[in-house]
Amino acid sequence: MDKTRPIIILKKKGGHSGHHGGAWKVAYADFVTAMMALFIVLWLMNSSKQIQVAVGGYFKDPTGTSKKVGSNMVGNGENFVLTKDNMPKLKDQLQMAMKQMTDFDKLKSHIEMTVTAEGLRIELSESSKGTFFDSGSAKLNSDGSELLITLAQELGKLPNKLSIEGHTDSQPYTSPTYGNWELSADRANAARRVMQAHGIRADQITQVRGFADQRLRKPDTPLDPANRRISLIVQYIVKNDDDDDNPAPGEPKPSASKP
């Protein structure tokens, strides 16, 4: 062996995996996260308006302290509460939905929505020939059914409670066993059945009442057909800082304890 030959030492650099390290894993994780965010945004764009409003409210108030974000609904994915401040928005939303009805132009003069002290009152008044019910009957016609279904599909998305009233004019019934009291109550119940079959929850309606001719819309003309009507009241939800001290609508407020 020639001891004068120089000794050559070869140093190997890192292999293929050492060249790339874990950088590709980080890039792949970022890509997957971005795709997941994209799919969530696409899903939200096709969700209900209440969910879109709720998500927007979260970004405006991430702490969740806003009084108008959150509700007492369970399991329906909604968290938009209608209070006295934003009840006019519901009125506009319902008007937009009703405009899509087949004969809305014919019916619009018989539909009146008013924001009152108790909530949003929706009045469906009759004409001399019958607008929503067959004359002298508690049977809904096609226009009445379509309108109530349209309202039920919108109101069923909300946590607000509803009450339904039936009213008649002062024209007496000829039957000795069936009169305006029975007709007003039966019409209110007919409206309830249709609405509960098309979106209104069983626990959402708190009252169904018949008033006969005791609350005339036009007291000076008690026989006017406009006195024959169905009234739907969307009740306010009061959201305060201390919910325990503010009972739901219709419940008595707890009295303060004596010292």
C-alpha positions in Angstrom: 0.0 0.0 0.0 1.3 3.4 -1.0 1.4 5.5 2.2 2.2 8.7 0.3 -1.3 8.7 -1.4 -3.5 11.4 0.2 -6.4 10.3 2.4 -9.8 11.6 1.0 -12.7 12.0 3.4 -16.2 12.2 1.9 -18.9 14.1 3.8 -22.5 13.4 2.9 -25.1 16.2 3.1 -28.6 15.6 4.3 -30.8 13.3 2.1 -33.9 14.2 0.2 -36.1 14.3 3.4 -33.5 16.5 5.1 -33.6 19.0 2.3 -37.3 19.6 2.6 -37.7 19.1 6.3 -41.3 19.6 7.6 -42.1 22.8 5.6 -44.5 20.9 3.3 -46.6 19.8 6.2 -47.1 23.3 7.3 -48.1 24.4 3.8 -50.5 21.5 3.5 -52.1 22.3 6.9 -52.6 25.9 5.8 -54.2 24.8 2.6 -56.7 22.5 4.4 -57.6 25.2 6.8 -58.2 27.7 4.0 -60.5 25.2 2.2 -62.4 24.5 5.4 -63.0 28.2 5.9 -64.2 28.5 2.3 -66.7 25.8 2.7 -68.0 27.4 5.9 -68.5 30.7 4.2 -70.3 29.0 1.3 -72.6 27.3 3.8 -73.4 30.5 5.6 -74.3 32.2 2.4 -77.0 29.7 1.8 -78.3 29.6 5.4 -81.3 31.5 6.8 -81.2 35.2 7.3 -81.3 34.8 11.0 -78.1 32.8 11.0 -76.4 35.3 8.8 -77.4 38.1 11.2 -76.2 36.1 14.2 -72.8 35.4 12.6 -72.5 39.1 11.7 -73.4 40.0 15.3 -70.6 37.7 16.6 -68.0 39.6 14.6 -69.4 42.9 15.8 -69.5 41.7 19.4 -67.3 38.6 19.9 -67.8 38.7 23.7 -71.6 38.0 23.2 -72.6 40.8 25.6 -75.0 42.4 23.1 -78.6 42.4 24.2 -79.9 41.6 20.7 -77.7 38.5 20.1 -78.9 35.2 21.6 -82.3 33.8 22.3 -84.2 31.3 24.4 -84.9 28.9 21.4 -83.6 25.4 21.8 -82.3 23.2 19.0 -83.4 25.3 15.9 -80.1 27.0 15.1 -81.6 30.5 15.4 -80.4 33.2 17.7 -82.1 36.4 16.5 -84.5 37.9 19.0 -87.1 40.4 18.0 -87.6 43.2 20.6 -89.5 46.4 20.5 -86.6 48.1 18.8 -86.4 45.9 15.8 -90.0 44.8 15.4 -90.5 47.1 12.3 -87.9 45.0 10.6 -90.2 42.0 10.9 -93.0 44.0 9.4 -90.9 44.8 6.3 -89.8 41.1 6.1 -93.4 39.9 6.2 -94.5 42.4 3.6 -91.7 41.2 1.2 -92.8 37.6 1.7 -96.5 38.3 1.1 -95.7 40.2 -2.1 -94.7 36.9 -3.6 -98.3 35.5 -3.2 -100.4 34.9 -6.2 -103.2 37.4 -5.5 -101.4 39.8 -3.2 -102.6 42.9 -5.2 -106.2 41.8 -4.5 -105.6 41.1 -0.9 -103.3 43.9 0.2 -106.1 46.3 1.1 -107.4 43.7 3.6 -104.0 43.2 5.4 -102.9 45.7 8.0 -99.8 45.4 10.2 -99.3 47.8 13.1 -96.6 47.9 15.7 -98.5 48.3 19.0 -97.7 48.2 22.7 -98.1 44.4 22.8 -96.2 43.6 19.6 -96.8 43.4 15.9 -100.5 43.1 15.2 -101.4 41.6 11.8 -105.1 42.1 10.9 -106.8 40.1 8.1 -110.1 41.7 7.5 -113.0 40.4 5.5 -115.1 41.9 2.6 -118.8 41.6 2.0 -118.2 38.6 -0.2 -115.5 37.0 2.0 -111.8 37.5 1.6 -110.1 34.8 3.7 -113.1 32.7 4.9 -116.2 31.5 3.2 -119.1 33.9 4.2 -120.6 33.0 7.6 -118.2 30.0 7.9 -115.0 29.0 9.7 -113.7 27.4 6.6 -110.6 29.1 5.1 -110.6 29.7 1.3 -107.6 29.3 -0.9 -106.4 32.9 -0.4 -106.7 32.7 3.4 -104.8 29.4 3.5 -102.0 30.7 1.3 -101.6 33.8 3.4 -101.5 32.0 6.7 -99.0 29.5 5.4 -96.8 32.3 4.1 -96.9 34.0 7.6 -96.4 30.7 9.4 -93.2 30.0 7.4 -91.7 33.3 8.4 -92.9 33.5 12.0 -92.0 29.9 12.8 -88.3 30.9 12.5 -88.6 33.3 15.5 -88.7 32.7 19.3 -91.5 35.2 19.7 -94.8 33.9 21.1 -98.1 34.5 19.2 -101.7 35.0 20.0 -104.6 34.6 17.6 -108.0 36.5 17.9 -111.2 36.1 16.0 -113.7 39.0 15.6 -117.1 39.3 13.9 -119.5 42.2 13.1 -122.7 42.7 14.9 -124.9 40.9 12.4 -126.8 38.3 14.5 -126.8 34.6 13.5 -130.1 33.0 12.7 -129.1 29.7 14.4 -130.1 29.6 18.1 -127.2 27.3 18.9 -124.4 28.9 16.8 -123.6 32.6 16.9 -120.8 35.2 16.6 -119.1 33.9 19.7 -118.7 30.4 18.2 -117.8 31.8 14.8 -115.1 34.1 16.0 -113.5 31.3 18.1 -113.8 28.7 15.3 -112.1 31.1 12.8 -109.2 31.8 15.2 -108.8 28.0 15.8 -108.9 27.4 12.0 -106.1 29.9 11.5 -104.1 28.2 14.4 -104.4 24.7 12.8 -103.2 25.9 9.4 -100.2 27.8 10.9 -99.2 25.0 13.2 -99.2 22.6 10.2 -96.8 24.9 8.3 -94.1 26.1 10.6 -95.5 27.4 13.8 -94.3 25.4 16.8 -96.9 23.8 19.2 -95.5 25.9 22.1 -95.4 29.2 20.1 -99.1 30.1 20.3 -100.1 31.2 23.8 -103.7 32.2 23.3 -106.6 31.5 20.8 -109.5 33.8 21.6 -112.9 34.6 20.1 -114.3 38.1 20.8 -117.5 38.0 18.7 -118.5 41.7 18.1 -117.1 43.1 21.4 -114.0 44.7 19.9 -115.3 46.3 16.7 -112.7 47.7 14.3 -115.3 50.3 13.2 -117.6 51.0 16.2 -119.6 53.6 14.3 -120.6 51.0 11.7 -121.0 47.7 13.6 -122.2 45.9 10.5 -119.2 46.8 8.4 -117.6 43.7 7.0 -114.1 45.0 8.0 -115.2 44.2 11.6 -115.0 40.5 10.7 -111.3 39.7 11.0 -108.5 37.5 12.3 -105.8 39.2 14.4 -102.3 37.7 14.8 -100.2 39.3 17.5 -96.4 38.7 17.5 -95.5 39.4 21.1 -92.3 41.3 22.1 -89.4 39.6 23.8 -87.9 41.8 26.4 -84.1 41.3 26.8 -82.6 42.9 29.9 -79.3 42.5 31.8 -81.0 40.5 34.5 -83.4 38.0 32.8 -84.4 36.5 36.1 -86.1 39.7 37.1 -88.0 40.0 33.8 -90.6 37.2 33.2 -91.8 36.2 29.7 -94.8 38.0 28.2 -98.0 37.2 30.0 -96.3 36.0 33.3 -96.5 38.2 36.4 -93.5 40.0 37.5 -92.2 38.7 40.9 -92.8 41.1 43.7 -89.9 42.6 45.7 -89.3 41.0 49.0 -90.0 43.1 52.1 -87.2 44.0 54.4 
